Amino acid sequence: MSDHIQEIISKMTLEEKAALCTGATSWTTTPVERLGVPEMIVSDGPHGVRRVTDVHAMTQESLPATCFPTASCTASTWDVDLLHEMGEALAEECIALNVDVLLGPGANMKRSPLGGRNFEYFSEDPYLAGEMAASLINGIQSRGVGTSLKHYAANNQEYQRFSISAEVDERTLREIYLPAFEKAVKQAQPWTVMCSYNKVNGTFASEHYHLLTEILKNEWGFEGLVVSDWGAVRGRIAALKGGLDLEMPGPQEKRVKAVVDAVRTGKLDEAILNESVRRILNIVFKAKATPKKGTFNKDKHHELAHKIASEGMILLKNNGLLPLKGQQHIAVIGRSAEEAHFQGGGSSHINPTRVAVPFKELKAQSGDAELSYAEGYPADNSSRQELIDKAVTISRNADVAVLYIALPTFKESEGYDRTDLDLTEQQVALIRAVSKVQPNTVVVLNNGAPVVMSSWIDDVAAVLEGWMMGQGGGMAIADVLFGKVNPSGKLAETFPIKLADTPAYLNWPGDTGEVHYGERLFIGYRYYDTKKMPVLFPFGYGLSYTTFVYSNAKVSKKTFRDVDGVTISVDITNTGKVAGKEIVQVYVHDQKSTLVRPEKELKGFAKVELKPGEIRTISIPLDFRAFSFYHPGYKQWVTEDGEFDILIAASAADIRQTVTLTLESTLKLPCILDKESTIREWMDDPRGKAVLGPIIAQIEAQARKVFSGGDERYGNDNAVGMDIMIMFSDMPIISVLMFFPGALPKHPDEMVDEMLKQAHSLDK
Ligand code: BGC
């Protein structure tokens, strides 16, 4: 602890300490003027600065700021450098708008495409989400502005988000729901982490000692402060004890008093309060080291928002119609061509500095082509046949129809989940009617999460996923449609064929206050892959106007030690006629494992830009974590000796090169055998094997004898018509031995106790 902070703490009264741990207003912390502790200003987040006009007043009106694309779009760029650049721009705006900490990014997993807030989250894959979050945080913090990594943890739905208990087993938490946070904390040290509203396994995230203190602070080494989501604290004392430092929003006089009383009556150790005070002061002074002043370059940031949008858009289907070229009459259909749908509803809602209108931008790039416009669908959920009729009329005689279809806010927003994956009925009817008269129909989607398309996808020529594309997205659409930008975005989440196919379908959204994560590790492509199910568009998928060939995959070592890791390299060639970018993905498949594992998991990726004919070798390192899984028995990440396939792929469903490697585990795992351990578990553990191995043949002989009833005719077989040893292998030894009363020198209990003693002694 710095001397300065120590000195301040020593001079603070109990009341001042308690007050510091609670906000003064919705967006400011409590200053301690007599000791020179200033207030700190926080603001949403995550893809723009929603700085309210007066942070001390109850207003939602916010200052103009650049609205960058939301996380669904930024993750689809798979471009860590671009995210860093976006972070730097966000920080510049924070500095100009007087914001110390930006509340974002969100690193929760997209457990189900129904999650209302999925547009604010990066991916269904923790590795990709972690890389994106870490880069954005590093970008923002490189300019001396803080971040708030949110919402920790298991906040994957809006339904009952303030109260529901996410029931998740430890392995699933460690492998799916925590690693993006872990990566971001370890690689970027966000200044703050925001706990979520929900409970995790029965305890509010705001009071969760295991999550906040044991894992986040102690295990991952998080140095910043934990802030509550707005209104997430129930028990103030329990929250402090759990590891939550700062409660927001304020003021909360009663809570402050409760903390003071708790210390005075011995219910709360003052050392716990001091630790939270220390963490808060540390960040407050860090924040104040960056003077807040000046302006930001609106044009430059608008241009950056445009660039990110054009990198994040995904060409999902193209029968060759795109890029558009020489069309003389373009029918522009859909109200989102005029009223851009570029962000989501809720706390992330930005007051943009300007908005690129898709229709205008299309016009600007379409040369002397004639453009006609029809609204196509209303703003609400009503059916309006006359709007469809008009769209059909202008589409029939055009060379191409471009349909701008935006998923309305009443179907997707923070605060409520989606109830289906459908567009509105009118939108579907519109696409079907237009594509019937116009084979050259392009659908441009603006949405934050997957929609189903089976009723119309076969009838349209092209589909461009435009996401919630930020204020510059209108230009990006035109760029891609006319080929000024060669699309390179790839999906950071699977598009399912139908809702009933989705992994959490049977466990969503929970009831009686609980939601069971019954699909466990198997979300997103981990589920579809392992179940070998067809999907509409797989994870990692996206088309380009050029083609890429993968060749010459190599590894630095065929046999390697887990702690050393290994590096994969592959040559990528642009075999088409235009320059383009390819996102190369590396998945790891474990051939054999003691615990069930997903079919394959993303463990590395790279984005490479190539001119026509150009070839480049890319290298991707794979470390210990790329091969390990979290073992709930050992309570740690483990590797196992054996063969792994490294799949170098253009998407989760498009494996281009495979290399097989042999891993040598260097782990010395403790002996965790106990009375309930099965014969298989004994034989899988080196110490267990040393003890059980020498007598296993005797146990087998005894078993055969008992089950053949002593009848020699059965030979190796037995009288009950089953292979006893296969059955026994999954029984605890104690249960097996109980089958042979009298035939053993000692009682089975004693025998097993002795065997356990021997096995554990071999540990040392
Ligand atoms: C949201 C947070 C947000 C906070 C402050 C909460 O309701 O969940 O993401 O940062 O409000 O607006």
Residues whose N, C-alpha, C, O or C-beta is under 5 A from the ligand:
A	BS01	BGC	D44 L103 D229 W230 S347
